Structure formats: C-alpha cells, structure tokens
Amino acid sequence: MPVLLLVLLLQPAASGADNDLNPDIETMCEGLAVINRELGATAAPGSPMGRRMQQELSVSAAQYDALWTLMKLTPTPTCTELH
C-alpha cells in the first residue's frame, strides 16, 4: 500500500467539540494496523516505518510520539492492538 494512501487514512476527519473523538482516532489506527498486518512491521516512534510516517505527516518526532501515544491509549479494538 503506498505511503501516501496510508497518510490519507491517518488524517482525522473534522469533528466538532460535541463529537466523540474515538471514531476518528480509530480511523487513524486502522491505517497503521494495515502496516502491522500486511507488512508485518510497526510504525512505532523510532522504527523505520515510524520515521517514514513522521516524514510523510510532516511532524516532529515529539509530535509523532504524542500521536502514537494517543492512539495506543484510545480504548478501541484497533488502537489497543497496535504494535
């Protein structure tokens, strides 16, 4: 799967303050789960794929780490299973 497509999957949908953010974060996690399942790789911070995703998203290492932490702490099936 091209990295550009994964970036599109990782972009959260716009949501208002009244909306539950978990579904949007679950969508971001699904993009990274594809990397886990289909490539057998992790996109965790510091990993080769994590560095690539950080570059594709144009965020700092600290920002990517914060995003990864948020996804890992989100209590949805896909997010909790990321490795």
ROBA-848628 format. One record per atom (N, C-alpha, C, O, CB): x, y, z; atom name. Coordinates in pm, whole numbers, always signed. Glycine has a CB too. Example, Ala and Ser with C-alpha at 12.3 -4.5 7.8 and 13.67 -1.06 7.14 Angstrom:
BEGIN
+--------+--------+--------+-------+
:     xx :     yy :     zz : atomo :
+--------+--------+--------+-------+
:  +1319 :   -569 :   +780 :     N :
:  +1230 :   -450 :   +780 :    CA :
:  +1320 :   -330 :   +780 :     C :
:  +1424 :   -332 :   +846 :     O :
:  +1131 :   -447 :   +905 :    CB :
:  +1285 :   -225 :   +708 :     N :
:  +1367 :   -106 :   +714 :    CA :
:  +1290 :     +3 :   +787 :     C :
:  +1341 :   +114 :   +804 :     O :
:  +1408 :    -60 :   +572 :    CB :
+--------+--------+--------+-------+
//
This chain:
BEGIN
+--------+--------+--------+-------+
:     xx :     yy :     zz : atomo :
+--------+--------+--------+-------+
:    +86 :   -117 :     +0 :     N :
:     +0 :     +0 :     +0 :    CA :
:    +90 :   +123 :     +0 :     C :
:   +178 :   +133 :    +85 :     O :
:    -97 :     +0 :   +122 :    CB :
:    +69 :   +214 :    -91 :     N :
:   +152 :   +334 :    -97 :    CA :
:   +140 :   +415 :    +31 :     C :
:    +34 :   +423 :    +93 :     O :
:   +113 :   +420 :   -216 :    CB :
:   +251 :   +474 :    +70 :     N :
:   +254 :   +552 :   +194 :    CA :
:   +158 :   +670 :   +186 :     C :
:    +97 :   +706 :   +287 :     O :
:   +397 :   +603 :   +222 :    CB :
:   +142 :   +730 :    +69 :     N :
:    +51 :   +842 :    +55 :    CA :
:    -90 :   +801 :    +93 :     C :
:   -162 :   +877 :   +159 :     O :
:    +53 :   +897 :    -88 :    CB :
:   -132 :   +681 :    +54 :     N :
:   -264 :   +632 :    +90 :    CA :
:   -274 :   +615 :   +241 :     C :
:   -377 :   +647 :   +300 :     O :
:   -294 :   +501 :    +19 :    CB :
:   -168 :   +564 :   +303 :     N :
:   -169 :   +549 :   +448 :    CA :
:   -181 :   +683 :   +517 :     C :
:   -250 :   +695 :   +618 :     O :
:    -43 :   +478 :   +494 :    CB :
:   -115 :   +785 :   +464 :     N :
:   -125 :   +919 :   +521 :    CA :
:   -269 :   +966 :   +516 :     C :
:   -319 :  +1025 :   +612 :     O :
:    -33 :  +1018 :   +448 :    CB :
:   -336 :   +942 :   +404 :     N :
:   -476 :   +982 :   +394 :    CA :
:   -562 :   +909 :   +495 :     C :
:   -656 :   +967 :   +550 :     O :
:   -527 :   +956 :   +252 :    CB :
:   -530 :   +783 :   +521 :     N :
:   -604 :   +708 :   +621 :    CA :
:   -579 :   +760 :   +762 :     C :
:   -665 :   +749 :   +849 :     O :
:   -568 :   +561 :   +613 :    CB :
:   -461 :   +815 :   +784 :     N :
:   -424 :   +862 :   +916 :    CA :
:   -480 :  +1000 :   +950 :     C :
:   -484 :  +1038 :  +1067 :     O :
:   -276 :   +865 :   +929 :    CB :
:   -522 :  +1076 :   +849 :     N :
:   -571 :  +1210 :   +875 :    CA :
:   -708 :  +1201 :   +941 :     C :
:   -800 :  +1140 :   +886 :     O :
:   -577 :  +1292 :   +745 :    CB :
:   -722 :  +1262 :  +1058 :     N :
:   -851 :  +1256 :  +1126 :    CA :
:   -955 :  +1340 :  +1054 :     C :
:   -923 :  +1445 :   +997 :     O :
:   -838 :  +1303 :  +1270 :    CB :
:  -1077 :  +1294 :  +1055 :     N :
:  -1187 :  +1372 :   +998 :    CA :
:  -1218 :  +1489 :  +1090 :     C :
:  -1198 :  +1481 :  +1211 :     O :
:  -1313 :  +1284 :   +976 :    CB :
:  -1267 :  +1597 :  +1033 :     N :
:  -1302 :  +1714 :  +1114 :    CA :
:  -1417 :  +1676 :  +1205 :     C :
:  -1511 :  +1607 :  +1165 :     O :
:  -1341 :  +1836 :  +1024 :    CB :
:  -1410 :  +1722 :  +1328 :     N :
:  -1516 :  +1691 :  +1423 :    CA :
:  -1538 :  +1809 :  +1515 :     C :
:  -1445 :  +1882 :  +1549 :     O :
:  -1483 :  +1564 :  +1504 :    CB :
:  -1662 :  +1827 :  +1555 :     N :
:  -1696 :  +1934 :  +1647 :    CA :
:  -1666 :  +1895 :  +1790 :     C :
:  -1637 :  +1778 :  +1817 :     O :
:  -1843 :  +1972 :  +1632 :    CB :
:  -1673 :  +1990 :  +1880 :     N :
:  -1641 :  +1965 :  +2019 :    CA :
:  -1740 :  +1869 :  +2083 :     C :
:  -1707 :  +1802 :  +2182 :     O :
:  -1639 :  +2095 :  +2096 :    CB :
:  -1862 :  +1860 :  +2029 :     N :
:  -1963 :  +1772 :  +2087 :    CA :
:  -1947 :  +1627 :  +2043 :     C :
:  -2010 :  +1538 :  +2102 :     O :
:  -2101 :  +1821 :  +2048 :    CB :
:  -1864 :  +1601 :  +1942 :     N :
:  -1850 :  +1466 :  +1889 :    CA :
:  -1748 :  +1386 :  +1967 :     C :
:  -1652 :  +1439 :  +2022 :     O :
:  -1809 :  +1471 :  +1742 :    CB :
:  -1772 :  +1254 :  +1972 :     N :
:  -1677 :  +1162 :  +2032 :    CA :
:  -1558 :  +1148 :  +1938 :     C :
:  -1576 :  +1118 :  +1820 :     O :
:  -1743 :  +1023 :  +2061 :    CB :
:  -1436 :  +1168 :  +1988 :     N :
:  -1317 :  +1161 :  +1903 :    CA :
:  -1269 :  +1020 :  +1878 :     C :
:  -1191 :   +997 :  +1786 :     O :
:  -1206 :  +1241 :  +1964 :    CB :
:  -1315 :   +922 :  +1958 :     N :
:  -1266 :   +785 :  +1940 :    CA :
:  -1285 :   +731 :  +1799 :     C :
:  -1193 :   +667 :  +1748 :     O :
:  -1336 :   +695 :  +2037 :    CB :
:  -1399 :   +754 :  +1732 :     N :
:  -1410 :   +702 :  +1595 :    CA :
:  -1306 :   +759 :  +1501 :     C :
:  -1255 :   +687 :  +1415 :     O :
:  -1548 :   +730 :  +1540 :    CB :
:  -1271 :   +887 :  +1515 :     N :
:  -1170 :   +947 :  +1429 :    CA :
:  -1033 :   +888 :  +1457 :     C :
:   -956 :   +862 :  +1364 :     O :
:  -1167 :  +1098 :  +1447 :    CB :
:  -1001 :   +867 :  +1582 :     N :
:   -872 :   +809 :  +1619 :    CA :
:   -868 :   +663 :  +1574 :     C :
:   -763 :   +614 :  +1531 :     O :
:   -847 :   +820 :  +1772 :    CB :
:   -980 :   +595 :  +1583 :     N :
:   -986 :   +456 :  +1535 :    CA :
:   -953 :   +452 :  +1386 :     C :
:   -885 :   +359 :  +1341 :     O :
:  -1128 :   +395 :  +1561 :    CB :
:   -999 :   +549 :  +1309 :     N :
:   -969 :   +555 :  +1167 :    CA :
:   -819 :   +572 :  +1145 :     C :
:   -762 :   +509 :  +1057 :     O :
:  -1045 :   +671 :  +1100 :    CB :
:   -755 :   +657 :  +1226 :     N :
:   -610 :   +673 :  +1215 :    CA :
:   -540 :   +543 :  +1248 :     C :
:   -444 :   +504 :  +1181 :     O :
:   -560 :   +786 :  +1308 :    CB :
:   -586 :   +475 :  +1352 :     N :
:   -525 :   +348 :  +1391 :    CA :
:   -538 :   +242 :  +1283 :     C :
:   -449 :   +160 :  +1264 :     O :
:   -587 :   +297 :  +1521 :    CB :
:   -649 :   +244 :  +1211 :     N :
:   -670 :   +146 :  +1105 :    CA :
:   -561 :   +155 :   +999 :     C :
:   -516 :    +53 :   +947 :     O :
:   -807 :   +165 :  +1041 :    CB :
:   -518 :   +278 :   +966 :     N :
:   -411 :   +294 :   +869 :    CA :
:   -282 :   +230 :   +916 :     C :
:   -211 :   +167 :   +837 :     O :
:   -389 :   +440 :   +840 :    CB :
:   -250 :   +246 :  +1044 :     N :
:   -128 :   +186 :  +1098 :    CA :
:   -143 :    +36 :  +1117 :     C :
:    -45 :    -38 :  +1109 :     O :
:    -92 :   +250 :  +1231 :    CB :
:   -265 :    -10 :  +1141 :     N :
:   -289 :   -154 :  +1155 :    CA :
:   -261 :   -225 :  +1024 :     C :
:   -219 :   -341 :  +1024 :     O :
:   -433 :   -182 :  +1201 :    CB :
:   -285 :   -158 :   +912 :     N :
:   -254 :   -217 :   +780 :    CA :
:   -104 :   -247 :   +773 :     C :
:    -64 :   -351 :   +722 :     O :
:   -297 :   -120 :   +664 :    CB :
:    -24 :   -154 :   +823 :     N :
:   +122 :   -175 :   +825 :    CA :
:   +155 :   -297 :   +910 :     C :
:   +238 :   -379 :   +871 :     O :
:   +195 :    -50 :   +879 :    CB :
:    +90 :   -309 :  +1026 :     N :
:   +113 :   -424 :  +1115 :    CA :
:    +76 :   -555 :  +1046 :     C :
:   +155 :   -649 :  +1043 :     O :
:    +32 :   -408 :  +1245 :    CB :
:    -44 :   -559 :   +990 :     N :
:    -96 :   -683 :   +933 :    CA :
:    -29 :   -720 :   +800 :     C :
:    +20 :   -831 :   +783 :     O :
:   -245 :   -672 :   +913 :    CB :
:    -27 :   -627 :   +708 :     N :
:    +14 :   -660 :   +572 :    CA :
:   +164 :   -655 :   +550 :     C :
:   +217 :   -726 :   +465 :     O :
:    -52 :   -567 :   +476 :    CB :
:   +233 :   -572 :   +626 :     N :
:   +378 :   -563 :   +610 :    CA :
:   +453 :   -632 :   +723 :     C :
:   +574 :   -652 :   +714 :     O :
:   +420 :   -419 :   +601 :    CB :
:   +381 :   -668 :   +828 :     N :
:   +447 :   -730 :   +944 :    CA :
:   +544 :   -635 :  +1012 :     C :
:   +640 :   -679 :  +1075 :     O :
:   +520 :   -856 :   +902 :    CB :
:   +518 :   -506 :   +999 :     N :
:   +608 :   -404 :  +1054 :    CA :
:   +531 :   -317 :  +1153 :     C :
:   +408 :   -319 :  +1157 :     O :
:   +670 :   -317 :   +942 :    CB :
:   +605 :   -243 :  +1230 :     N :
:   +545 :   -147 :  +1321 :    CA :
:   +574 :     -6 :  +1272 :     C :
:   +676 :    +19 :  +1207 :     O :
:   +598 :   -167 :  +1466 :    CB :
:   +485 :    +85 :  +1305 :     N :
:   +507 :   +226 :  +1274 :    CA :
:   +530 :   +302 :  +1404 :     C :
:   +506 :   +423 :  +1412 :     O :
:   +387 :   +286 :  +1196 :    CB :
:   +576 :   +231 :  +1507 :     N :
:   +602 :   +294 :  +1636 :    CA :
:   +711 :   +400 :  +1622 :     C :
:   +797 :   +389 :  +1535 :     O :
:   +644 :   +188 :  +1741 :    CB :
:   +708 :   +501 :  +1707 :     N :
:   +813 :   +604 :  +1702 :    CA :
:   +952 :   +540 :  +1711 :     C :
:   +976 :   +451 :  +1791 :     O :
:   +794 :   +706 :  +1815 :    CB :
:  +1041 :   +589 :  +1627 :     N :
:  +1178 :   +538 :  +1626 :    CA :
:  +1202 :   +422 :  +1532 :     C :
:  +1316 :   +392 :  +1498 :     O :
:  +1217 :   +498 :  +1762 :    CB :
:  +1094 :   +355 :  +1489 :     N :
:  +1110 :   +245 :  +1394 :    CA :
:  +1128 :   +303 :  +1254 :     C :
:  +1093 :   +418 :  +1230 :     O :
:   +987 :   +148 :  +1400 :    CB :
:  +1182 :   +224 :  +1161 :     N :
:  +1197 :   +275 :  +1024 :    CA :
:  +1064 :   +324 :   +965 :     C :
:  +1059 :   +432 :   +905 :     O :
:  +1256 :   +167 :   +935 :    CB :
:   +957 :   +248 :   +981 :     N :
:   +827 :   +290 :   +927 :    CA :
:   +772 :   +409 :  +1006 :     C :
:   +707 :   +497 :   +949 :     O :
:   +726 :   +173 :   +931 :    CB :
:   +798 :   +413 :  +1135 :     N :
:   +756 :   +528 :  +1215 :    CA :
:   +823 :   +656 :  +1169 :     C :
:   +759 :   +760 :  +1161 :     O :
:   +787 :   +504 :  +1362 :    CB :
:   +952 :   +648 :  +1138 :     N :
:  +1023 :   +766 :  +1087 :    CA :
:   +967 :   +807 :   +950 :     C :
:   +954 :   +926 :   +920 :     O :
:  +1175 :   +738 :  +1076 :    CB :
:   +933 :   +709 :   +869 :     N :
:   +877 :   +739 :   +737 :    CA :
:   +740 :   +806 :   +751 :     C :
:   +710 :   +903 :   +682 :     O :
:   +866 :   +612 :   +653 :    CB :
:   +657 :   +754 :   +841 :     N :
:   +525 :   +813 :   +863 :    CA :
:   +539 :   +954 :   +920 :     C :
:   +464 :  +1044 :   +882 :     O :
:   +441 :   +725 :   +958 :    CB :
:   +635 :   +974 :  +1008 :     N :
:   +661 :  +1106 :  +1065 :    CA :
:   +693 :  +1204 :   +953 :     C :
:   +642 :  +1316 :   +950 :     O :
:   +777 :  +1100 :  +1169 :    CB :
:   +779 :  +1163 :   +860 :     N :
:   +815 :  +1248 :   +747 :    CA :
:   +695 :  +1274 :   +657 :     C :
:   +673 :  +1388 :   +613 :     O :
:   +928 :  +1186 :   +667 :    CB :
:   +617 :  +1170 :   +628 :     N :
:   +500 :  +1185 :   +541 :    CA :
:   +396 :  +1279 :   +602 :     C :
:   +330 :  +1354 :   +530 :     O :
:   +437 :  +1048 :   +513 :    CB :
:   +383 :  +1275 :   +735 :     N :
:   +287 :  +1361 :   +804 :    CA :
:   +344 :  +1501 :   +830 :     C :
:   +272 :  +1591 :   +873 :     O :
:   +245 :  +1298 :   +935 :    CB :
:   +474 :  +1518 :   +804 :     N :
:   +543 :  +1645 :   +828 :    CA :
:   +527 :  +1693 :   +972 :     C :
:   +490 :  +1807 :   +998 :     O :
:   +491 :  +1753 :   +734 :    CB :
:   +557 :  +1602 :  +1065 :     N :
:   +552 :  +1636 :  +1207 :    CA :
:   +687 :  +1605 :  +1271 :     C :
:   +766 :  +1527 :  +1217 :     O :
:   +437 :  +1559 :  +1279 :    CB :
:   +711 :  +1666 :  +1385 :     N :
:   +836 :  +1640 :  +1457 :    CA :
:   +829 :  +1502 :  +1523 :     C :
:   +722 :  +1441 :  +1531 :     O :
:   +863 :  +1750 :  +1563 :    CB :
:   +944 :  +1455 :  +1568 :     N :
:   +949 :  +1327 :  +1640 :    CA :
:   +861 :  +1332 :  +1764 :     C :
:   +791 :  +1236 :  +1794 :     O :
:  +1094 :  +1290 :  +1679 :    CB :
:   +864 :  +1444 :  +1835 :     N :
:   +782 :  +1459 :  +1956 :    CA :
:   +633 :  +1456 :  +1922 :     C :
:   +553 :  +1397 :  +1995 :     O :
:   +817 :  +1590 :  +2030 :    CB :
:   +595 :  +1521 :  +1812 :     N :
:   +454 :  +1521 :  +1773 :    CA :
:   +409 :  +1382 :  +1732 :     C :
:   +298 :  +1340 :  +1767 :     O :
:   +431 :  +1619 :  +1658 :    CB :
:   +493 :  +1310 :  +1659 :     N :
:   +457 :  +1174 :  +1618 :    CA :
:   +448 :  +1083 :  +1740 :     C :
:   +359 :   +999 :  +1749 :     O :
:   +560 :  +1117 :  +1516 :    CB :
:   +539 :  +1100 :  +1834 :     N :
:   +535 :  +1021 :  +1957 :    CA :
:   +405 :  +1049 :  +2033 :     C :
:   +343 :   +956 :  +2085 :     O :
:   +657 :  +1053 :  +2046 :    CB :
:   +364 :  +1175 :  +2040 :     N :
:   +241 :  +1210 :  +2109 :    CA :
:   +120 :  +1150 :  +2038 :     C :
:    +29 :  +1099 :  +2103 :     O :
:   +226 :  +1364 :  +2118 :    CB :
:   +119 :  +1154 :  +1905 :     N :
:    +10 :  +1094 :  +1828 :    CA :
:     +5 :   +944 :  +1852 :     C :
:   -103 :   +888 :  +1874 :     O :
:    +25 :  +1125 :  +1678 :    CB :
:   +120 :   +879 :  +1848 :     N :
:   +126 :   +734 :  +1871 :    CA :
:    +75 :   +700 :  +2011 :     C :
:     -3 :   +605 :  +2028 :     O :
:   +271 :   +682 :  +1852 :    CB :
:   +118 :   +777 :  +2109 :     N :
:    +74 :   +753 :  +2247 :    CA :
:    -77 :   +768 :  +2259 :     C :
:   -143 :   +686 :  +2322 :     O :
:   +144 :   +851 :  +2345 :    CB :
:   -132 :   +871 :  +2197 :     N :
:   -277 :   +893 :  +2199 :    CA :
:   -349 :   +775 :  +2136 :     C :
:   -449 :   +727 :  +2190 :     O :
:   -313 :  +1022 :  +2126 :    CB :
:   -298 :   +728 :  +2022 :     N :
:   -363 :   +614 :  +1956 :    CA :
:   -355 :   +489 :  +2044 :     C :
:   -454 :   +416 :  +2056 :     O :
:   -299 :   +587 :  +1820 :    CB :
:   -240 :   +464 :  +2104 :     N :
:   -224 :   +344 :  +2188 :    CA :
:   -314 :   +348 :  +2312 :     C :
:   -354 :   +244 :  +2362 :     O :
:    -78 :   +329 :  +2230 :    CB :
:   -345 :   +468 :  +2361 :     N :
:   -428 :   +483 :  +2481 :    CA :
:   -577 :   +489 :  +2450 :     C :
:   -660 :   +487 :  +2542 :     O :
:   -387 :   +607 :  +2556 :    CB :
:   -612 :   +496 :  +2323 :     N :
:   -753 :   +504 :  +2285 :    CA :
:   -815 :   +365 :  +2295 :     C :
:   -769 :   +270 :  +2233 :     O :
:   -769 :   +561 :  +2141 :    CB :
:   -922 :   +355 :  +2375 :     N :
:   -982 :   +223 :  +2401 :    CA :
:  -1073 :   +173 :  +2289 :     C :
:  -1193 :   +154 :  +2308 :     O :
:  -1061 :   +228 :  +2530 :    CB :
:  -1015 :   +153 :  +2172 :     N :
:  -1088 :    +94 :  +2060 :    CA :
:  -1012 :    -33 :  +2018 :     C :
:   -892 :    -43 :  +2042 :     O :
:  -1104 :   +196 :  +1940 :    CB :
:  -1081 :   -127 :  +1957 :     N :
:  -1015 :   -255 :  +1923 :    CA :
:   -887 :   -240 :  +1841 :     C :
:   -786 :   -302 :  +1874 :     O :
:  -1110 :   -341 :  +1847 :    CB :
:   -889 :   -161 :  +1738 :     N :
:   -772 :   -149 :  +1652 :    CA :
:   -659 :    -75 :  +1719 :     C :
:   -543 :   -115 :  +1709 :     O :
:   -808 :    -79 :  +1523 :    CB :
:   -691 :    +34 :  +1790 :     N :
:   -586 :   +114 :  +1853 :    CA :
:   -512 :    +36 :  +1963 :     C :
:   -390 :    +45 :  +1972 :     O :
:   -646 :   +242 :  +1913 :    CB :
:   -583 :    -38 :  +2043 :     N :
:   -518 :   -110 :  +2152 :    CA :
:   -430 :   -225 :  +2102 :     C :
:   -343 :   -272 :  +2175 :     O :
:   -623 :   -163 :  +2249 :    CB :
:   -453 :   -270 :  +1980 :     N :
:   -376 :   -382 :  +1926 :    CA :
:   -254 :   -338 :  +1844 :     C :
:   -179 :   -423 :  +1796 :     O :
:   -465 :   -467 :  +1839 :    CB :
:   -232 :   -208 :  +1827 :     N :
:   -114 :   -163 :  +1751 :    CA :
:    +13 :   -208 :  +1817 :     C :
:    +23 :   -210 :  +1940 :     O :
:   -114 :    -11 :  +1736 :    CB :
:   +110 :   -245 :  +1737 :     N :
:   +242 :   -281 :  +1792 :    CA :
:   +350 :   -212 :  +1714 :     C :
:   +468 :   -230 :  +1745 :     O :
:   +263 :   -433 :  +1789 :    CB :
+--------+--------+--------+-------+
//
